[in-house]
Amino acid sequence: EFRSSLAGIMLLEVFLVLGTLIIYCLYSKKKEETLPFKDGWWGQGQKPDTKEDTTIRPFKVETTEEELSDLFRRLDQARFTEPLENSCFQYGTNSVYLRKLVSYWKNQFNWKKQVEVLNKYPQFKTKIQGIDIHFVHVKPPCLSEGQSAKPLLMVHGWPGSFYEFYKIIPLLTDPASHGLSDEHIFEVICPSIPGYGFSEAPHKKDFNSVSAASVFYELMLRLGFNEFYTQGGDWGWLICTNLAQMAPDHVKGLHLNMASVTKVGFTHLLSILLGRYLPGLFGFQDEDVRRMFPFLKKGLYRILSESGYAHIQATKPDTVGCGLNDSPVGLAAYILEKFSSWTDLEFQSLEDGGLERKFNLDDLLTNIMIYWVSGCIVSSMRFYKENLQKGIGTQKHEKLTVQVPTGIASFPNEILHTPQAWAKKKYTNIVSFHFMPRGGHFAALEEPELLAKDILQFVGKVEKEQLWKKK
């Protein structure tokens, strides 16, 4: 009897321990699922005791004559260097081409006309966490009866700006007029990341992607959107990913045109070694193999040869930034090199860096002018230090998965390819993954129609199956 009661007590203890473990696992898993909202204060000096002014004020891009005459003086006094013979863009921006561009900038580019283009969409500013946030907010020109617009937050990256979305906005707010399906119509919100364009730069250290996601979350709630879609590439990928981790009940779907994986495990490494020979074992498709291998050339060497800027910006952004903020020609050289190689690495072998194959000079210079007139190049580069200084794979958001319905448009000329097999370890609910037929890093500007179609079909899937309700 004593033995059986002892066994009973031991069994009870085992059940208690197991029960505690199960409850702990369930509870800790629940707790781990969302990313904490970061309630920062990024204004100058001490945070005031008064409540923040939450008004939304209309904004227009304006430039003074003084600013323009200062710019032209600097362009006139530019000091160029001689490029190496036959070097094209292999050493960076070729200065023979740069001379031509500066000549166009001085003599043909009409900034005042481009300011009108920038102001054709309604823009606003509002104070969030101590800094002024700039955003473009475009509503559909017309909605048929019973139809409502779906809010879509679109986030740019570096060295881009909110202007990257100017060609895709009409395709999303008025798809029918552009030959696209109007089953789903959007109202589009494109903010400038703090420290970029016309958003105020943070005055304090540690403003990273989670801080930006918190600010944009607050912005969407302030605009009255309780449920919304998000879209991004480059830093927009990370900010929108963080937002989906932070507010999974508010983000109906996450669409990305770039999806990097920062947490690399043993299977990743194994798939790099053997994926070329045993693709099926690692869930690779033929296109994955074509884009990734040989990995030394298309992975490792590419990272080494194309990431120098990131090392500088993640360590000493202010040093190089000072030079770029002082010289419009230096700024153009630095930014244009990215628009060349990130659109197509093969463009490095062309004398003009292939820049005018996919873009026109007015668009490229408008983006550069946004950096110049706002004086934001240094603060935009600091975002690398804030995000990378603690090391890759060390932050909480990198360890968390994303459960929100996700759509990925994988463009062939993106610097590094992320196969779906890798992406789904992070994004556990991928409902659409498409290999795009052409295009590179600046997808919204380079291939607006391809990107718009992919966003429309993704949202169609999420809405039809009400996927956000099944998270």
N, C-alpha and C positions, 0 to 999 in steps of 0.2 A: 504493500500500500504506500509505504514511504517512497519507494522507488518510483511508483507510478505518479505520485504527486510531484516528486522532484522532476520527473520527465515532463509532467504537465507544465510546471513552472518554467523549465528550460524552453519548452515549446512556445510558451507565452512570451518569454523574453525574445526568442528568435523572431516571432511575429511582430513584436513591438519594434525591434531593431529594423526589420524589413519594412514595416509600415512607416517608421520615421524616415528611413532612406528614400522610400517611394515619394512620401510627402515632400521631403527636402528636394529631391530631383525635380518633381513637378513644379514646386514653388520656385526653385532657383532657375529652372528653364524659363518659366513665365517671366521672372524678373529680368532675365538676360535678353529677352526677345526685343525689347525696345532700347533705343539709344536715348540717354537723358537729354532733355532740352537744355541748351546752354544759355542761361540768362545773364549775358555779359553787359558791360557798359563800356563803350568804346570812344566816348567823347573826350574832350580835353579836360584835364584836371580832375577834381573830385566830382563824384556823382551828386547832382543837386537833390535836395529833399523834395522839391516840387515834382508833381506828376508830369510825365512826358507829354508834350504837345503831340497829339495823334492826328492832327489835320493832314489831309492830302491836298497838296498845292499843285496847280498846273505848272508845267515847266516847258521852256522853249530853249533850243540851242541858240546862243547868240555869241558873236565875236566882235570885238572892237577893231577899229582901224589901226590903233596902236599895236594890237597883237599881230595883225596881219603885216604891218610894215616891219615889225621886229622879225617876223618869220622870213620875209623876203630879204631883209638885210643879211640874215644868217645864211640863207640859201645862196645869196650872191657871193658871200665870203667863204664858201665851202672850200676845203682843201682836200683834194683827191690824191689817191695814191695810184701807182701804176700796177695793174695786175700782172701776174705771171703769164707768159705766152701760152695760149691754148688751155688755160686753166678753167675756163667757163665758171661754173658755180661750185667747183670741187673744193675750193678753199673758203667758201662762204660767198656772200654777195659780190659779184664781179663789178669793179668800179667803172669799167667802160660802160656797162649797162646802167649803173647808178647815175652817171653823168647824164645819160639820155633821160632817165626818169626825173632827175632834178630839173632839167630843162623843160620837160613837160609840166612839172609842178609849178614852175615859175611863169611859164608862158601860155599854157593852155588850160590847166586845171582851174575850174571855177568853183572855189569853195563856197561862195555865196549861194550858188545854185544848189550845191550839195547840202547846205544848211536847210534850204527849203525842202529838199528830199527828206532829210532827217526829221523835220518838223511836220511832215505830212501825216504822221501817226501821233495820236495824243500821248504826251509824256507828262510825268508827275514826279513829285518828290514828297517823301514823308519821313519823319524822324523815327528811327527804331534803335533801341539800345544806345542812344546818345549820338548817332550819326545819321546824316541825311541819305536816304536811299532813293536812287533814281530808277524809274521804270517806265517802259512803254506799255500801254494798255489799249488793245484794239478789239473792239466789239464787232460782230458781224454786221454788214451793211443792211441785210434783211434776213428775217427768219419767217418760214412759213408757219401757218397756224398750228399750234400744238407742239411746235419744235422749240427746244431751248438750247442755248449754246453751252458747250462744256468748257469749263475753265482749264486752260493749259499753261503751266509755268514752264518757260523755256530759258535755260541758263547757258550762257556762253563760256568761253575759257580764255586762255592766254595763248598768243597775243592777239586775240580777237576782241569783240565788243558786242553790245546789243545790236549793232548794225548788221552783223552776220545774218540776222533773222529777217531782214527787210524784204527779201525775195520770197521767203516761204510763208510769211504772215498772210498775204492775200489768198494763198492756196488753202489755208486752214480756216480763215474767217469767211471765205466766199468760194468754196471748192467748185460749185456748179459753173461759175463763170470761167473757170480754168479747166473745164473738161474732166473734173474729178467727181467722185460720188459725193452727194450732199446728204447722205444718211446721217452723218455726224458733222456738226459745225462747231467751231471753237471760238471762244474769246481768249485772246492770247495776251499773256503778261510776260514781258521780257525785262527783268531787272538788270542793272549793272552790278556786278559783284562789288562789295565795298572795296575801295581802293582802285577800282577800274572805272573808266569813262566818267560819267557825271555823278556817280555815288561817292560820297565823302569817304576818305581813307580812314581806317581805324587809327586812333592816336595812341593806342596801347599795344603791347606785345601780345602774342598768342591768339590772334584772330585767324582761325583755321577753317577748314571745310565744314566742321560741325557748327562753328559760330555762324558761318554764312547760311547754312541750312536752317538754323534757329531763327535768323533774321528774316529769311524768305518765308518761313512757316508763319511767322508773326504777320508778315506783309499779306499773305493770302487770307489769313483770318480777318485782318483789318479790312480787306476788300470785300469781306462777306462770303468768302468761299470756304465752306466746311468740308467739301469733297472736291478734289481736283486731280488732274493728270500732271505729270512732270516729264520733261524731256531735256536731255543734255548730252554733250560730248566734251572731251577735254576736262577742265575743272568742273564743268557742268555735270559730267558723269558722276563725280564724287559727291558734289553738293546735293544732287537729286537722289543719289543712293542714300546718303546720310538722312535726308528728309524722309525717305521711305522707311528707314530704320527707326526714325524718331516718331513719326506719325502714321503708322500703318493703317489706322482707321480713317485717316483723312485723305491719304494718297490712293486713288482708285487704280492707278496704273503708272508704271515707270517705263519710259521709252528711252533707250540709249543708242547713240551711234558710235560709242566707244565703251568698252567694258574691260578694264584691266583687273587682274587678280593680284592683290598685294600679299596674300598669305599663300605661300608655296609649300606644299607638303611632299611627302615621299612619292606619291603616285604621279604628281606633276613631273618630278625629276625623272622617274622611270619612263614616263610617256615621252619625255624629250629624248631619252636614250634609245627607246625601242619603238616609239610611235610610227616612225617611218616604215618599219618592217612589219609591225603588227598593229596597223591602225584600228582594226575592229576591236581589239582587246581593250583599247583606251577610249573607244567611242568616237574616234576621229573619222571624219568623212574625207573623200578624195580631195575636196577643196581645202580642207584643213592642212592636209599633207603638202599640197602644192604651195600654200602660203607660208608654212612654217619651216620646211626643210629644204636644203641642209640647214640645221639649226645654228651651226657656228656662223654661217653667213647671214641668214635671215633673222637670227635671234641675237646671239651674243655680240657679234661684230657691229650689228646695227645699233644695239643699245650703246656700245662704247663710242661709235662714231657720231651718233646723233644726240647724245645726252649731255654734252659738255655745258651747254647753257644752264641745264637743270642743276648741275653741281655748283656752278657759280651762284645761281639764284637761291639755292638752298643753303648757301653758306655766307656769302658776302654780297647780297643784292644791292646794297646802297652804293658800293664802290663803283661797279660798272654802270649802275643806274644814273649816277651823277653825270657821267659823260653823255649818256643818251638823252637825259633831260635838258642838256645844254646845247645839243646839236641835232637839228631836225634831220640832217643827212645821216648822221650816225644812227638815229632812231629808225629811219627808213631802212637802212642797210640791215639792222638787227632783226626787224620785224619781217621784212620781205624774204629773207633767207628761209624763214619758217614757212611762209606761204608757198615757197618753191618746193622745198624738200618734203614737206608734210602732205603736199598735194600729190606728188609723185617723185620718188627718190631718183628715178631716171632723169628727171629734169636737171640734175646737177651737171649733166654732160652737155647742156645747151647754153649758148652764150648769154641768153636772156633769162636763164633759169626757168624757162617755160611759163613764166608768170602770166603772160597774156594769152596762153592757150585756154585757160579755164576761167580767168578773171579779166575784168577790164581795169585800166589804170585808175579810173575815177573811183571805183569801189575800193581798190587797194589803198589809194591815197586818203579816202574818206576815213577808213579805219585808222590809218596813221595819224590823221589830223585829230581824231577823237583823243588819241593818246597825247598829242602835242598840246592842243588848246587846254586840256584839263590838267596837264602836267602830272599824269598819273603813272608814268612808266615805273618809277621806283616803287611806289606802293603796290603796283600790280605784281612786280617781281618778288616782293617780300612774301607773298602768299605761298611761294615755294618753301621758303625757310620755315614759315609757321606750320606747314603741313608735313615737312620732311625732316625737320631737325631732330626729332626724337627717334628717328630710324624707321624704316619700312617694316610693317607687321607688328608694331608695338602698341598701336592705339586700339581703344575699345571697339570702334566702328569696324576695324579690320577683322576683328574676331567674330563679329556678329553676322548672321546671314540676313538676306532680304526675302521676306515672305510675300511682298506685294506682287501682283501680276506684272511680269516684266516682258518687254519686247526689245529685241536687239537687232539693229540693222548693222551688219558687219561689212564695212566698205573695204575693197581689195587693196587700196593703197594706204591704209592706216599703217603707221610705222611698225607696230607690233600687232600680230593677230592673236586674238583670244578665241580658242575653239569653244563651242557650246559645252563640250564635256568638262572644260575647266570652269566656264562661267556658271554652270548649274550648281557647283559646289557652294558658290556664294549666293547666287540668285536661285532660290529653290523652286520658284514658280514661273519658269520661262514659258510663256504661251506662244511666243513667236520669235524665231531666230532665222534671219534671212541673209544669205550671201548676196550682197548687192552687186549688180553687173559692172559698175564702174564708180570711181570717186575716191576721195581721200579723206583727210582729217577734217577739213572745213566743209562738211557735207551740206549744211544748210545754205551756204553761200555758193558752193560749187555745183551741187545737184539738188536744188530745192524740190523739184518735182518728185524725184526718186524718194527723197526723205519724207515728203508730205504723204505720198501714197502709202509708205510703210507705217507711218503714224496712224493714218486713217484706218488701214486694215487691222492694226493692233487694237485700237480703241473699239472697232467693230466687234472683234472677238470678245474683248472684256465685257462689253455692254450686252452682247447677245447672250452670253452665258452667265452674266452677272457675277463674274469671277471675283470681284473685290469682296463680295458678300461671303465667299467661301474660304477666305483666308484663314 
